[in-house]
Amino acid sequence: MLPRSRLLGTEYMIRSPRVRVACLSVAIALSAHLAYAQPASNSSATSNPTALLQDGIELEQASEWIRAIQHYELAIRLHPQDSELRRRLLISRLHYDVVRRSTDSSISRMLETVSPEQALELYSEVVARLEMSYVEALDLTEIVRGGTAYLEVALTEPGFVEAHVQSRLAAQVEEFRTSIHRLTLANRVRDRFAARSIVSQAAQQAQVSLGIHPTTTIMQFVFGAVGLLDPYSSFMSSAELTDVESQIEGNFVGLGIALQPHEVPLRILNVIPGGPALEAGLQSQDRILEIGSVRCEDVGAERAADLLRGPEKSHVRLLVQRPDGKTYDAVVVRRRVEVPSVEDVKFLDPQQGVAYLKISSFQKTTARELDEAMWRLHRQGMQSLIIDLRGNPGGWLDASVAVADRFLAEGTIVSTRGKNGIENQNYTAHASGTWNVPLVLVVDDESASASEILAGAIRDNGRGVLVGTTTYGKGSVQGLFHTESLGSGIRLTVSKFYSPSGRAISEQGVQPTVPVGDDVRFVAKTPVENRVPDRLSNDRMLDVALQQARSRLVAAQQHFSRN
């Protein structure tokens, strides 16, 4: 699923005890972006739930967790009531998260330096935050069950066993793995103090039986406590929090490139204008083979991407391969890079004044960037506007509200509802600063979260036309909380949001007023990098949006002449 790329600074908002709210895209920790292909000639191969399940299990057996997640997520969109597909998706997410964390250098440092007592303090703090802020009432027995499941899955992953298990006899590992739930779930967990005691006992038993350091075991319970709540909640390492804090500001220290997630050698999807990578000659579709003296294929995608990070003004040497196979050395200086969220500002029909811009994400700078673009287009004769939200995974709730407010003079923009009164908010439009140009939004099934807030506000208030396909359907709001312990954090679902008409967005999305395109179909075993979205070769959505913009402009002019 989402996000579409990894920007060495990812799309999150920070929520500390000084509370700010975010609408986040699908959790990076547990998911990857959806990629689509053309329908298979044999429709039963792509729509039969039994066949879909078998294809997914084959991907699991090959430990291709990213593709398994993508496969099950799309299969569930076709068969939302299939409980077995949902169960296999959860298992695949668990495996992927275990593997991903094994390559997170900040997690590795934590496991090496944190004492068991500190880890238990973190567990207690996390459970207390869940009880206080999670959108739904929680059963602490289920929280402990989530940690137990996480530990059980970790003990099936060779990388985890090799790194942390001293007694590596397969029979011993399997015996402990299948029996640990008898200890952790023997009795109902009444409060977080009992939960902490159970986790402590499990850590002691893992040390005695398998030689696992207690901190390692306790952290698996921390990961599982949050990560199994829903697809959007997750424990955040210090490195992820650094990315969060960069993205909220719309800038980060780095090279200025966007990478294809989870792929080695690292493939560059985009080079940010004005960034150091562009100045060093790097281009889209280049592949990074080596970072310093380290081959990317030797350390994997996540670790390789970590090696690109570094302090401002430091240098990194890269061995880069062009798409034609030629290689070259590049030395890039890391520096602060501004990441635009409003892009490709232009006129599609200069004679009629039909303008276009794309919002790629919602961050702290989005409203300001939009204002600058709108005034520039206005001075150049803008009469109608198309906003492209395709592939936009969301971002900061306040930014999407601010953008909607630019086009609505009155009415509700979005409402949020959570467990606590502080999460219940009604966001309304203000008349000042409103642009009244005829408006068309282009959306697709990768327009998610904050994108859906804007789309829902425009549709429900009758302010413009939505062209495309039904949006993703992520109708929940996440907050990010700094923990007092260990410089880490948690991303937590704190409320759900509703469009102005009161419709829930979760698992429904926002429907276009002018549908363009069919429901998604896919070939399960087609590698992600070989799947090409139809819109790249034939942009029917944009063609229809342009037709709608022209017709709305004519209607507006006729209305003005009559009055």
RODO-2510 file (C-alpha; in nm, 4 decimals, decimal comma):
residues 563
     n   res          X          Y          Z
     1     m     0,0000     0,0000     0,0000
     2     l     0,1262     0,3427     0,0849
     3     p     0,3697     0,5196     0,1060
     4     r     0,4683     0,5465    -0,2563
     5     s     0,8360     0,6155    -0,1871
     6     r     1,0863     0,6556     0,0902
     7     l     1,2140     1,0106     0,1157
     8     l     1,4801     0,9609     0,3829
     9     g     1,2409     1,1569     0,5942
    10     t     0,8986     0,9928     0,5896
    11     e     0,5430     1,1180     0,6069
    12     y     0,4477     1,1525     0,9704
    13     m     0,3491     1,4155     1,2193
    14     i     0,4829     1,4312     1,5719
    15     r     0,2480     1,4122     1,8646
    16     s     0,4192     1,4627     2,1983
    17     p     0,2594     1,5405     2,5341
    18     r     0,2149     1,8843     2,3725
    19     v    -0,0437     1,7143     2,1517
    20     r    -0,0701     1,7661     1,7769
    21     v    -0,2901     1,5519     1,5540
    22     a    -0,1955     1,3758     1,2339
    23     c    -0,3752     1,1887     0,9612
    24     l    -0,1145     0,9345     0,8663
    25     s    -0,0765     0,7102     0,5701
    26     v    -0,0625     0,3335     0,6119
    27     a     0,2089     0,2489     0,8600
    28     i     0,5532     0,2047     0,7053
    29     a     0,6280    -0,0450     0,9781
    30     l     0,3630    -0,2822     0,8576
    31     s     0,2864    -0,2081     0,4969
    32     a     0,4100    -0,1058     0,1547
    33     h     0,2330     0,0813    -0,1194
    34     l    -0,0182    -0,0915    -0,3451
    35     a     0,0963    -0,1468    -0,6992
    36     y    -0,1436    -0,2456    -0,9716
    37     a    -0,1319    -0,4309    -1,2987
    38     q    -0,3714    -0,4881    -1,5822
    39     p    -0,6351    -0,7573    -1,5365
    40     a    -0,5266    -1,1126    -1,5919
    41     s    -0,6900    -1,2851    -1,8851
    42     n    -0,8262    -1,5492    -1,6498
    43     s    -1,0473    -1,3455    -1,4167
    44     s    -1,1000    -1,6370    -1,1755
    45     a    -0,7274    -1,6375    -1,1052
    46     t    -0,7516    -1,2852    -0,9727
    47     s    -1,0911    -1,2827    -0,8025
    48     n    -1,1447    -1,6287    -0,6519
    49     p    -1,0728    -1,6040    -0,2765
    50     t    -0,9382    -1,9599    -0,2570
    51     a    -0,6927    -1,8906    -0,5380
    52     l    -0,5967    -1,5593    -0,3799
    53     l    -0,5305    -1,7297    -0,0486
    54     q    -0,3123    -1,9962    -0,2105
    55     d    -0,1111    -1,7360    -0,4003
    56     g    -0,0584    -1,5452    -0,0767
    57     i     0,0577    -1,8526     0,1128
    58     e     0,3111    -1,9247    -0,1617
    59     l     0,4508    -1,5752    -0,1144
    60     e     0,4696    -1,6353     0,2613
    61     q     0,6510    -1,9635     0,2122
    62     a     0,9095    -1,7777     0,0058
    63     s     0,9390    -1,5159     0,2871
    64     e     0,8373    -1,2448     0,0397
    65     w     0,6587    -1,0501     0,3087
    66     i     0,6239    -0,7194     0,1234
    67     r     0,4568    -0,8845    -0,1731
    68     a     0,2440    -1,0990     0,0571
    69     i     0,1177    -0,7865     0,2355
    70     q     0,0432    -0,6116    -0,0927
    71     h    -0,1311    -0,9234    -0,2207
    72     y    -0,3523    -0,9719     0,0850
    73     e    -0,4413    -0,6035     0,1118
    74     l    -0,5661    -0,5944    -0,2449
    75     a    -0,7375    -0,9323    -0,2038
    76     i    -0,9263    -0,7954     0,0962
    77     r    -1,0402    -0,4977    -0,1107
    78     l    -1,1992    -0,7531    -0,3420
    79     h    -1,3302    -0,9743    -0,0575
    80     p    -1,3640    -0,7530     0,2520
    81     q    -1,5540    -1,0169     0,4543
    82     d    -1,2995    -1,2973     0,4108
    83     s    -1,1634    -1,3621     0,7607
    84     e    -0,8860    -1,5984     0,6475
    85     l    -0,7394    -1,3392     0,4105
    86     r    -0,7394    -1,0908     0,6986
    87     r    -0,5692    -1,3424     0,9278
    88     r    -0,2953    -1,4136     0,6747
    89     l    -0,2464    -1,0396     0,6241
    90     l    -0,1910    -0,9955     0,9972
    91     i     0,0606    -1,2811     1,0039
    92     s     0,2478    -1,1369     0,7065
    93     r     0,2592    -0,7935     0,8687
    94     l     0,3999    -0,9477     1,1844
    95     h     0,6750    -1,1267     0,9956
    96     y     0,7624    -0,8184     0,7972
    97     d     0,7794    -0,6020     1,1077
    98     v     1,0123    -0,8500     1,2804
    99     v     1,2425    -0,8576     0,9772
   100     r     1,2302    -0,4806     0,9352
   101     r     1,3237    -0,4111     1,2960
   102     s     1,6179    -0,6480     1,2735
   103     t     1,7774    -0,4031     1,0254
   104     d     1,6944    -0,0860     1,2214
   105     s     2,0232     0,0303     1,3679
   106     s     1,8528     0,2395     1,6371
   107     i     1,6599    -0,0689     1,7553
   108     s     1,9845    -0,2693     1,7595
   109     r     2,1508    -0,0026     1,9742
   110     m     1,8522    -0,0038     2,2061
   111     l     1,8706    -0,3789     2,2559
   112     e     2,2434    -0,3540     2,3267
   113     t     2,2338    -0,0640     2,5735
   114     v     1,8983    -0,0707     2,7530
   115     s     1,8640    -0,2606     3,0793
   116     p     1,5702    -0,4953     3,1423
   117     e     1,4382    -0,2567     3,4052
   118     q     1,4439     0,0342     3,1587
   119     a     1,2659    -0,1792     2,9003
   120     l     0,9982    -0,2692     3,1545
   121     e     0,9522     0,1000     3,2353
   122     l     0,9023     0,1642     2,8652
   123     y     0,6472    -0,1185     2,8466
   124     s     0,4533     0,0266     3,1397
   125     e     0,4573     0,3730     2,9832
   126     v     0,3377     0,2410     2,6483
   127     v     0,0507     0,0443     2,8044
   128     a    -0,0531     0,3494     3,0075
   129     r    -0,0595     0,5596     2,6902
   130     l    -0,2713     0,2968     2,5146
   131     e    -0,5239     0,3004     2,7971
   132     m    -0,5382     0,6791     2,7924
   133     s    -0,5393     0,7654     2,4227
   134     y    -0,6280     0,4743     2,1952
   135     v    -0,9499     0,5308     2,0047
   136     e    -1,1222     0,2224     2,1472
   137     a    -1,1422     0,0668     2,4919
   138     l    -0,8691    -0,1942     2,5365
   139     d    -0,8556    -0,5367     2,6970
   140     l    -0,5114    -0,5726     2,8567
   141     t    -0,5257    -0,9472     2,8063
   142     e    -0,5329    -0,8784     2,4329
   143     i    -0,2410    -0,6365     2,4670
   144     v    -0,0341    -0,9114     2,6293
   145     r    -0,1580    -1,1551     2,3645
   146     g    -0,0263    -0,9199     2,0950
   147     g     0,3190    -0,9177     2,2532
   148     t     0,3144    -1,2959     2,2846
   149     a     0,2252    -1,3322     1,9170
   150     y     0,5066    -1,0960     1,8219
   151     l     0,7604    -1,3006     2,0210
   152     e     0,6310    -1,6263     1,8728
   153     v     0,6684    -1,4929     1,5185
   154     a     1,0151    -1,3537     1,5940
   155     l     1,1278    -1,7011     1,6959
   156     t     1,0397    -1,8322     1,3496
   157     e     1,2582    -1,5763     1,1706
   158     p     1,6163    -1,7003     1,1095
   159     g     1,7634    -1,3510     1,1414
   160     f     1,6134    -1,2984     1,4863
   161     v     1,7167    -1,6448     1,6057
   162     e     2,0713    -1,6002     1,4804
   163     a     2,1078    -1,2594     1,6464
   164     h     1,9424    -1,3259     1,9822
   165     v     1,8994    -1,6957     2,0619
   166     q     2,1975    -1,8691     2,2223
   167     s     2,0404    -2,2151     2,2363
   168     r     1,9708    -2,2732     1,8693
   169     l     1,8502    -2,6303     1,8721
   170     a     1,5381    -2,6109     1,6613
   171     a     1,3428    -2,8364     1,8928
   172     q     1,4175    -2,6170     2,1953
   173     v     1,3207    -2,3009     2,0134
   174     e     0,9975    -2,4539     1,8859
   175     e     0,9056    -2,5935     2,2269
   176     f     0,9509    -2,2556     2,3913
   177     r     0,7733    -2,0745     2,1073
   178     t     0,4627    -2,2880     2,1293
   179     s     0,4487    -2,2905     2,5094
   180     i     0,5116    -1,9274     2,6015
   181     h     0,1431    -1,8386     2,5706
   182     r     0,0672    -2,0777     2,8564
   183     l     0,2650    -1,8466     3,0831
   184     t     0,1550    -1,5129     2,9460
   185     l    -0,2123    -1,5926     2,8960
   186     a    -0,2774    -1,8296     3,1857
   187     n    -0,4887    -1,5690     3,3639
   188     r    -0,6869    -1,2633     3,2655
   189     v    -0,4765    -0,9463     3,2889
   190     r    -0,6515    -0,6992     3,5186
   191     d    -0,4210    -0,3954     3,5069
   192     r    -0,0951    -0,2731     3,3562
   193     f     0,1005    -0,3714     3,6661
   194     a    -0,0053    -0,7309     3,6154
   195     a     0,0851    -0,6984     3,2466
   196     r     0,4317    -0,5764     3,3387
   197     s     0,4788    -0,8663     3,5805
   198     i     0,3799    -1,1202     3,3151
   199     v     0,6189    -0,9709     3,0602
   200     s     0,8992    -0,9769     3,3175
   201     q     0,8333    -1,3448     3,3843
   202     a     0,8317    -1,4209     3,0128
   203     a     1,1671    -1,2462     2,9725
   204     q     1,3172    -1,4484     3,2548
   205     q     1,1863    -1,7716     3,1067
   206     a     1,3226    -1,6862     2,7613
   207     q     1,6635    -1,6222     2,9123
   208     v     1,6631    -1,9543     3,0984
   209     s     1,5302    -2,1612     2,8087
   210     l     1,6997    -1,9992     2,5089
   211     g     1,9568    -1,7532     2,6394
   212     i     1,7716    -1,4501     2,5013
   213     h     1,8660    -1,1270     2,6765
   214     p     1,5652    -1,0061     2,8806
   215     t     1,5636    -0,6648     2,7123
   216     t     1,5175    -0,8309     2,3728
   217     t     1,2156    -1,0270     2,4913
   218     i     1,0555    -0,7288     2,6638
   219     m     1,0912    -0,5178     2,3503
   220     q     0,9029    -0,7784     2,1476
   221     f     0,6132    -0,7276     2,3883
   222     v     0,6431    -0,3507     2,3396
   223     f     0,6316    -0,3894     1,9605
   224     g     0,3377    -0,6286     1,9758
   225     a     0,1405    -0,4210     2,2254
   226     v     0,1135    -0,1362     1,9747
   227     g     0,1639    -0,2998     1,6372
   228     l    -0,1276    -0,5416     1,6598
   229     l    -0,3887    -0,2806     1,7515
   230     d    -0,4533    -0,1831     1,3887
   231     p    -0,2523    -0,1334     1,0679
   232     y    -0,1708     0,2269     1,1547
   233     s    -0,0386     0,2018     1,5116
   234     s     0,3248     0,1175     1,5736
   235     f     0,6235     0,1617     1,8018
   236     m     0,8627     0,4243     1,6667
   237     s     1,2386     0,3945     1,6999
   238     s     1,4523     0,7029     1,7468
   239     a     1,5488     0,6965     1,3778
   240     e     1,1835     0,6933     1,2727
   241     l     1,1102     0,9816     1,5082
   242     t     1,3913     1,1789     1,3477
   243     d     1,2256     1,1215     1,0122
   244     v     0,8935     1,2306     1,1588
   245     e     1,0297     1,5558     1,2918
   246     s     1,1883     1,6315     0,9556
   247     q     0,8744     1,5633     0,7557
   248     i     0,6471     1,7773     0,9703
   249     e     0,8636     2,0756     0,8782
   250     g     0,8810     1,9784     0,5116
   251     n     1,2590     1,9476     0,5202
   252     f     1,5309     1,7132     0,6317
   253     v     1,9067     1,6743     0,6307
   254     g     2,0016     1,4319     0,3570
   255     l     2,0812     1,3860    -0,0089
   256     g     1,7525     1,4978    -0,1587
   257     i     1,6344     1,1751    -0,3174
   258     a     1,3248     0,9565    -0,2980
   259     l     1,3847     0,5817    -0,3043
   260     q     1,1777     0,2851    -0,4101
   261     p     1,0958     0,1137    -0,0770
   262     h     1,2472    -0,2232     0,0112
   263     e     1,4489    -0,2643    -0,3090
   264     v     1,8224    -0,3273    -0,3514
   265     p     2,0259    -0,1928    -0,5109
   266     l     1,8600     0,1290    -0,3993
   267     r     1,6614     0,2727    -0,6903
   268     i     1,6099     0,6495    -0,7097
   269     l     1,2510     0,7439    -0,7933
   270     n     1,2963     1,1169    -0,7781
   271     v     1,5711     1,3733    -0,7276
   272     i     1,4483     1,6784    -0,5378
   273     p     1,5090     2,0097    -0,7182
   274     g     1,7763     2,2209    -0,5533
   275     g     1,9089     1,9296    -0,3482
   276     p     2,2690     1,8074    -0,3254
   277     a     2,1961     1,4847    -0,5175
   278     l     2,0840     1,6840    -0,8216
   279     e     2,3966     1,8972    -0,8032
   280     a     2,6081     1,5811    -0,7880
   281     g     2,4488     1,4523    -1,1084
   282     l     2,2180     1,1819    -0,9710
   283     q     1,9070     1,1120    -1,1779
   284     s     1,5740     0,9347    -1,1491
   285     q     1,6060     0,5567    -1,2065
   286     d     1,9749     0,5528    -1,1121
   287     r     2,0637     0,2653    -0,8801
   288     i     2,2975     0,3063    -0,5838
   289     l     2,5239     0,0012    -0,5745
   290     e     2,7640     0,1021    -0,2966
   291     i     2,7652     0,3528    -0,0107
   292     g     3,1226     0,4158     0,0946
   293     s     3,2748     0,0694     0,0952
   294     v     2,9452    -0,1097     0,1668
   295     r     2,7577    -0,2965    -0,1074
   296     c     2,3859    -0,2305    -0,0721
   297     e     2,2971    -0,5891    -0,1605
   298     d     2,5114    -0,7126     0,1300
   299     v     2,3177    -0,5188     0,3953
   300     g     1,9652    -0,4932     0,2511
   301     a     1,7455    -0,1996     0,1601
   302     e     1,6646    -0,0683     0,5084
   303     r     2,0224    -0,0724     0,6359
   304     a     2,1531     0,0748     0,3098
   305     a     1,9048     0,3620     0,3333
   306     d     2,0201     0,4221     0,6918
   307     l     2,3782     0,4571     0,5646
   308     l     2,2725     0,7498     0,3466
   309     r     2,1848     0,9461     0,6589
   310     g     2,4423     1,1536     0,8368
   311     p     2,5156     1,4918     0,9928
   312     e     2,4765     1,8109     0,7953
   313     k     2,7781     1,9022     0,5770
   314     s     2,9198     1,5482     0,5910
   315     h     3,0149     1,3695     0,2676
   316     v     2,9150     1,0296     0,1329
   317     r     3,0657     0,8447    -0,1638
   318     l     2,8268     0,6512    -0,3859
   319     l     2,8806     0,4033    -0,6662
   320     v     2,5869     0,4661    -0,8992
   321     q     2,4606     0,2727    -1,1993
   322     r     2,2706     0,4403    -1,4812
   323     p     1,9724     0,2635    -1,6427
   324     d     2,1992     0,1802    -1,9412
   325     g     2,4357    -0,0116    -1,7112
   326     k     2,7173     0,2433    -1,6957
   327     t     2,8543     0,3159    -1,3473
   328     y     3,0103     0,6264    -1,1983
   329     d     3,1292     0,7585    -0,8619
   330     a     2,9521     1,0503    -0,6959
   331     v     3,0403     1,2371    -0,3789
   332     v     2,7372     1,4040    -0,2227
   333     v     2,7338     1,6545     0,0639
   334     r     2,4462     1,6049     0,3066
   335     r     2,2540     1,9230     0,3770
   336     r     1,9067     2,0460     0,4628
   337     v     1,6644     1,9849     0,1785
   338     e     1,3280     2,1501     0,1321
   339     v     1,0659     1,8985     0,0191
   340     p     0,7838     2,0555    -0,1827
   341     s     0,4320     1,9204    -0,1415
   342     v     0,2690     2,1357    -0,4126
   343     e     0,4191     2,0388    -0,7466
   344     d     0,3846     2,0685    -1,1242
   345     v     0,2041     2,4034    -1,1153
   346     k     0,1028     2,4898    -1,4726
   347     f    -0,1774     2,5583    -1,7228
   348     l    -0,3366     2,2676    -1,9072
   349     d    -0,5424     2,5024    -2,1241
   350     p    -0,3859     2,8501    -2,1246
   351     q    -0,6475     2,9937    -2,3606
   352     q    -0,9374     2,9084    -2,1284
   353     g    -0,7318     2,9567    -1,8134
   354     v    -0,7552     2,5965    -1,6865
   355     a    -0,4755     2,5609    -1,4304
   356     y    -0,3348     2,2477    -1,2681
   357     l    -0,1311     2,1578    -0,9624
   358     k    -0,0516     1,8390    -0,7757
   359     i    -0,0472     1,8024    -0,3963
   360     s     0,1798     1,5061    -0,3211
   361     s     0,1396     1,5125     0,0586
   362     f     0,0099     1,7341     0,3387
   363     q     0,2818     1,8862     0,5542
   364     k     0,3396     2,2012     0,7536
   365     t     0,4317     2,4033     0,4445
   366     t     0,1467     2,2862     0,2176
   367     a    -0,0959     2,5743     0,2764
   368     r     0,1792     2,8318     0,2219
   369     e     0,2963     2,6540    -0,0938
   370     l    -0,0631     2,6445    -0,2202
   371     d    -0,1084     3,0162    -0,1558
   372     e     0,2054     3,0965    -0,3545
   373     a     0,0942     2,8729    -0,6423
   374     m    -0,2597     3,0141    -0,6468
   375     w    -0,1468     3,3759    -0,6621
   376     r     0,1023     3,2951    -0,9364
   377     l    -0,1678     3,1200    -1,1397
   378     h    -0,4143     3,4025    -1,0687
   379     r    -0,1732     3,6617    -1,2035
   380     q    -0,1318     3,4463    -1,5166
   381     g    -0,5062     3,4319    -1,5827
   382     m    -0,6385     3,1274    -1,3951
   383     q    -1,0137     3,0806    -1,4507
   384     s    -1,0527     2,7182    -1,3345
   385     l    -0,8366     2,4795    -1,1284
   386     i    -0,7617     2,1065    -1,1274
   387     i    -0,6010     1,9666    -0,8100
   388     d    -0,4416     1,6236    -0,8512
   389     l    -0,4518     1,4122    -0,5329
   390     r    -0,3669     1,0793    -0,6939
   391     g    -0,1133     0,8795    -0,4984
   392     n    -0,1241     1,1290    -0,2102
   393     p    -0,0971     0,9174     0,1089
   394     g    -0,2018     1,1969     0,3445
   395     g    -0,0019     1,3699     0,6146
   396     w    -0,0949     1,6438     0,8580
   397     l    -0,4648     1,6864     0,9341
   398     d    -0,4330     2,0612     0,9938
   399     a    -0,2769     2,1054     0,6487
   400     s    -0,5652     1,9334     0,4715
   401     v    -0,8147     2,1417     0,6700
   402     a    -0,6271     2,4588     0,5760
   403     v    -0,6296     2,3644     0,2083
   404     a    -1,0037     2,2881     0,2170
   405     d    -1,0632     2,6220     0,3878
   406     r    -0,8997     2,7957     0,0891
   407     f    -1,1924     2,6798    -0,1286
   408     l    -1,4872     2,6750     0,1144
   409     a    -1,6485     2,9922     0,2444
   410     e    -1,8638     2,8132     0,5009
   411     g    -1,9698     2,4726     0,6262
   412     t    -1,8049     2,1750     0,7920
   413     i    -1,4741     2,0472     0,6592
   414     v    -1,4334     1,7349     0,8745
   415     s    -1,5255     1,5996     1,2174
   416     t    -1,3139     1,3756     1,4386
   417     r    -1,4396     1,1485     1,7148
   418     g    -1,2284     0,9648     1,9707
   419     k    -1,2522     0,8014     2,3096
   420     n    -1,1607     1,1191     2,4916
   421     g    -1,3359     1,4522     2,4527
   422     i    -1,0108     1,6187     2,3490
   423     e    -1,0192     1,4219     2,0235
   424     n    -1,3734     1,5352     1,9342
   425     q    -1,3347     1,8254     1,6954
   426     n    -1,5489     1,9924     1,4293
   427     y    -1,3442     2,1818     1,1718
   428     t    -1,5367     2,4517     0,9845
   429     a    -1,4573     2,6828     0,6946
   430     h    -1,4066     3,0600     0,7121
   431     a    -1,5168     3,3085     0,4479
   432     s    -1,1977     3,5136     0,4420
   433     g    -0,9340     3,4141     0,1898
   434     t    -1,1630     3,1877    -0,0132
   435     w    -1,0867     3,1151    -0,3803
   436     n    -1,4078     3,0868    -0,5824
   437     v    -1,2653     2,9435    -0,9050
   438     p    -1,4434     2,6353    -1,0450
   439     l    -1,2693     2,3339    -0,8939
   440     v    -1,2000     1,9757    -1,0052
   441     l    -1,0189     1,7186    -0,7890
   442     v    -0,8583     1,4069    -0,9362
   443     v    -0,8489     1,1127    -0,6931
   444     d    -0,7670     0,7424    -0,7037
   445     d    -0,7450     0,4422    -0,4742
   446     e    -0,4085     0,5643    -0,3452
   447     s    -0,5524     0,8985    -0,2296
   448     a    -0,5681     0,8391     0,1441
   449     s    -0,6162     0,9935     0,4839
   450     a    -0,5720     1,3732     0,4705
   451     s    -0,6393     1,3557     0,0954
   452     e    -0,9775     1,2048     0,1761
   453     i    -1,0527     1,4872     0,4180
   454     l    -1,0075     1,7393     0,1369
   455     a    -1,1978     1,5238    -0,1136
   456     g    -1,4864     1,4627     0,1262
   457     a    -1,5133     1,8307     0,2160
   458     i    -1,5251     1,9395    -0,1485
   459     r    -1,7739     1,6702    -0,2485
   460     d    -2,0133     1,6976     0,0472
   461     n    -2,0253     2,0772     0,0274
   462     g    -2,0929     2,0679    -0,3460
   463     r    -1,7887     2,2852    -0,4051
   464     g    -1,6389     2,0917    -0,6951
   465     v    -1,6247     1,7758    -0,9034
   466     l    -1,4279     1,4634    -0,8057
   467     v    -1,2925     1,2692    -1,1035
   468     g    -1,1347     0,9240    -1,0782
   469     t    -1,1881     0,6188    -0,8596
   470     t    -1,3006     0,5706    -0,4998
   471     t    -1,0292     0,6768    -0,2569
   472     y    -0,8365     0,4422    -0,0298
   473     g    -1,0617     0,4487     0,2757
   474     k    -0,8353     0,5381     0,5667
   475     g    -1,0661     0,7249     0,7998
   476     s    -0,8621     0,7313     1,1179
   477     v    -0,6386     0,9895     1,2814
   478     q    -0,3049     0,8987     1,4357
   479     g    -0,1099     1,0843     1,6986
   480     l     0,2580     1,0376     1,7648
   481     f     0,3689     1,0480     2,1257
   482     h     0,7214     1,0834     2,2551
   483     t     0,7895     0,8362     2,5321
   484     e     0,9615     0,9557     2,8456
   485     s     1,1872     0,6504     2,8200
   486     l     1,4651     0,5830     2,5707
   487     g     1,3978     0,8583     2,3159
   488     s     1,1412     0,6535     2,1283
   489     g     0,7735     0,7037     2,0535
   490     i     0,4506     0,5421     1,9460
   491     r     0,2133     0,6139     1,6617
   492     l    -0,1388     0,5560     1,7873
   493     t    -0,4869     0,5753     1,6375
   494     v    -0,6656     0,8329     1,8526
   495     s    -0,9835     0,9109     1,6592
   496     k    -1,1825     0,8499     1,3430
   497     f    -1,2871     1,1193     1,1004
   498     y    -1,6125     1,1795     0,9186
   499     s    -1,6974     1,3828     0,6113
   500     p    -1,9326     1,6839     0,6419
   501     s    -2,2351     1,4644     0,5658
   502     g    -2,1419     1,2369     0,8557
   503     r    -2,0145     0,9503     0,6414
   504     a    -1,7345     0,7377     0,7838
   505     i    -1,4353     0,7167     0,5509
   506     s    -1,2801     0,3981     0,6947
   507     e    -1,2911     0,1097     0,4469
   508     q    -1,5371     0,3062     0,2310
   509     g    -1,3367     0,5937     0,0927
   510     v    -1,4782     0,8925    -0,0917
   511     q    -1,6600     0,8165    -0,4148
   512     p    -1,5958     1,0316    -0,7222
   513     t    -1,8781     1,2313    -0,8748
   514     v    -1,7416     1,1431    -1,2203
   515     p    -1,6060     0,7849    -1,2072
   516     v    -1,3175     0,7057    -1,4413
   517     g    -1,1598     0,3607    -1,4405
   518     d    -1,2649     0,0148    -1,3258
   519     d    -1,2211    -0,1630    -0,9950
   520     v    -0,8644    -0,2792    -0,9332
   521     r    -0,7512    -0,6226    -1,0462
   522     f    -0,4035    -0,7635    -1,0271
   523     v    -0,1717    -1,0498    -1,1013
   524     a    -0,0579    -1,1745    -0,7610
   525     k     0,2840    -1,3044    -0,8651
   526     t     0,3867    -1,0074    -1,0771
   527     p     0,6841    -0,8382    -0,9044
   528     v     0,6015    -0,4886    -0,7844
   529     e     0,8713    -0,3224    -0,9914
   530     n     0,7199    -0,4700    -1,3102
   531     r     0,3676    -0,3428    -1,2479
   532     v     0,2867    -0,0266    -1,4390
   533     p    -0,0215     0,1765    -1,3412
   534     d    -0,2444     0,2415    -1,6416
   535     r    -0,2448     0,6148    -1,5760
   536     l     0,1251     0,6402    -1,6635
   537     s     0,0588     0,5421    -2,0233
   538     n    -0,2904     0,6815    -2,0746
   539     d    -0,4066     0,9529    -1,8379
   540     r    -0,7807     0,9225    -1,8950
   541     m    -0,8543     1,0687    -1,5525
   542     l    -0,6739     1,3915    -1,6308
   543     d    -0,8378     1,4113    -1,9722
   544     v    -1,1817     1,3826    -1,8115
   545     a    -1,0836     1,6319    -1,5403
   546     l    -0,9868     1,8816    -1,8103
   547     q    -1,3237     1,8317    -1,9821
   548     q    -1,5005     1,8857    -1,6502
   549     a    -1,2978     2,1989    -1,5766
   550     r    -1,3885     2,3464    -1,9152
   551     s    -1,7584     2,2659    -1,8777
   552     r    -1,7711     2,4058    -1,5224
   553     l    -1,6005     2,7201    -1,6432
   554     v    -1,8619     2,7626    -1,9168
   555     a    -2,1426     2,7032    -1,6667
   556     a    -1,9925     2,9582    -1,4263
   557     q    -1,9616     3,2165    -1,7028
   558     q    -2,3232     3,1599    -1,8099
   559     h    -2,4408     3,1928    -1,4509
   560     f    -2,2446     3,5171    -1,4134
   561     s    -2,3885     3,6625    -1,7360
   562     r    -2,7466     3,5854    -1,6270
   563     n    -2,6956     3,7583    -1,2961
***
